[in-house]
Amino acid sequence: MNRRKSISVIGLGYIGLPTAALLASKGYSVNGTDVDDYVVKTINKGKIHIVEPDLDAYVRSGVAKGKLKAYSKVQAGDIYIICVPTPFHIDSEPPKPNVDFVIEAAKNISPHLKAGDMVILESTSPVGTTEMIKDVLFNNGVDINSIFIAYCPERVMPGRVMVELVDNARVIGGINSQSTEIVSAFYKTFVNGRILETEAKTAEMCKLTENSFRDVNIAFANELSILCDKNGVDVWELIKLANHHPRVNILHPSTGVGGHCIAVDPWFIVSQDHENSHIIRAAREVNDSKPDWVVNKIKAAAKANNTKKIACLGLAFKPNIDDLRESPAVQVVESLLKQGFEVFCVEPNINSHEKYNLIDIKEAIAKLDVIAILVKHDEFSNAKTLTELESKGSLDFCGIYSN
Ligand SMILES: NC(=O)c1ccc[n+]([C@@H]2O[C@H](COP(=O)([O-])OP(=O)(O)OC[C@H]3O[C@@H](n4cnc5c(N)ncnc54)[C@H](O)[C@@H]3O)[C@@H](O)[C@H]2O)c1
């Protein structure tokens, strides 16, 4: 594929910016769009607004070489990659996906499209969204028979994005076989992992299935942790023992499931067919209720220690990242604050927070009697800290002692 092709990435967040910067490093001319002015200005200075290993070097180099530029309005390109958010409408029951940002992005692309261009959706989306994009483009005067449209779900894990963007296998589902073929050829120019070709609806369902699979399996572990606690069984030991069975592989319980993917995407399946998605819905409910269970355990410990002061270790939705979106640890902190507790938070991955009282781990151990370990950050796992935490009887909700 001709590397002189220019690429327009719409949405420069956790997915769009790494994708744009990687493509710039591969020789493409990349223009990115974001509706957030701060994001645009930061990137054009060669800096980043999110934490992701190695991303800063990619962006710095892309901007310095003139291969990567950010704009607040969609610019023309030959390949358009949509990486905007797809949250859900929280006020609907069950929660319904909100594809408004995708529709907006498609509308903004439409005036620029010319014959031979590609439009690729990477945002996690309900089944049928790629077809919907086709309709939006058609309704905005685009000759859809002259362009190639495909869905290519993103599977990267925060903390490993720059590696996984290249190494992961990718599923490409076009709205027709030609779109699948042309878009697959483009991904082959920068992905070392396998390119798996299918059609759009299967690719959309594939992404939702992957995250629902994780959610269901984590829910099983979280349910076990509650059953074990009631029976005086150490869930971590139990899981280790059970996993010696050659065909058993139980995941780890935790404070709950957070982030913008696993805690969100299963609802896309449930909302499209709630009569037939019993397990997926139940898993969501089990995982969503885990923070309340954690709060009750912390309250019991506070009562036993006759204190209203609590240290919460970890705010991010998973270990070793700075992302607090949909974080169960944040839900725990919020619930404790609402109930009148004084909460001190230790989050080594952020420097400040407008609302939460941040302290460091040493201060937490020295000053507080009730310590809840909510996220398994590396900073909490060194031998000395672990010994101190354990000797204070800290509550371990993420299996930090089981290592
Ligand atoms: N973050 C992940 O690990 C991950 C993994 C797989 C899939 N996804 C999916 O990728 C998509 C993007 O996720 P993210 O984590 O990058 O979100 P994000 O919120 O970090 O970034 C999205 C960006 O899009 C911008 N934006 C919103 N509307 C826009 C518009 N109309 N035009 C231009 N910019 C716009 C926002 O300002 C924001 O900077 C979502 O569908 C998400 O589910 C994310």
The ligand as a Gaussian input file, in Angstrom:
#p B3LYP/6-31G(d) Opt

LIG

0 1
 N       -9.369000       2.711000      25.668000
 C       -9.344000       1.430000      25.375000
 O       -8.563000       0.661000      25.965000
 C      -10.229000       0.856000      24.320000
 C       -9.978000      -0.456000      23.879000
 C      -10.771000      -0.971000      22.861000
 C      -11.792000      -0.195000      22.302000
 N      -12.015000       1.070000      22.770000
 C      -13.104000       1.839000      22.134000
 O      -12.517000       2.869000      21.337000
 C      -13.384000       4.019000      21.310000
 C      -12.593000       5.229000      21.774000
 O      -12.200000       4.991000      23.116000
 P      -11.103000       5.876000      23.844000
 O      -10.749000       5.134000      25.082000
 O      -10.045000       6.257000      22.881000
 O      -11.972000       7.163000      24.207000
 P      -11.407000       8.578000      24.698000
 O      -12.520000       9.225000      25.410000
 O      -10.084000       8.417000      25.355000
 O      -11.115000       9.361000      23.336000
 C      -12.112000       9.753000      22.471000
 C      -11.772000      11.145000      21.959000
 O      -12.725000      11.475000      20.956000
 C      -12.999000      12.885000      21.064000
 N      -14.260000      13.134000      20.360000
 C      -15.527000      12.952000      20.767000
 N      -16.379000      13.240000      19.781000
 C      -15.647000      13.625000      18.719000
 C      -15.942000      14.040000      17.404000
 N      -17.218000      14.105000      16.958000
 N      -14.932000      14.385000      16.582000
 C      -13.640000      14.314000      17.003000
 N      -13.294000      13.926000      18.248000
 C      -14.276000      13.561000      19.083000
 C      -12.998000      13.146000      22.543000
 O      -12.767000      14.513000      22.839000
 C      -11.859000      12.237000      23.023000
 O      -10.622000      12.923000      23.091000
 C      -14.567000       3.666000      22.206000
 O      -15.599000       3.138000      21.419000
 C      -14.008000       2.566000      23.108000
 O      -15.008000       1.713000      23.578000
 C      -11.261000       1.623000      23.748000

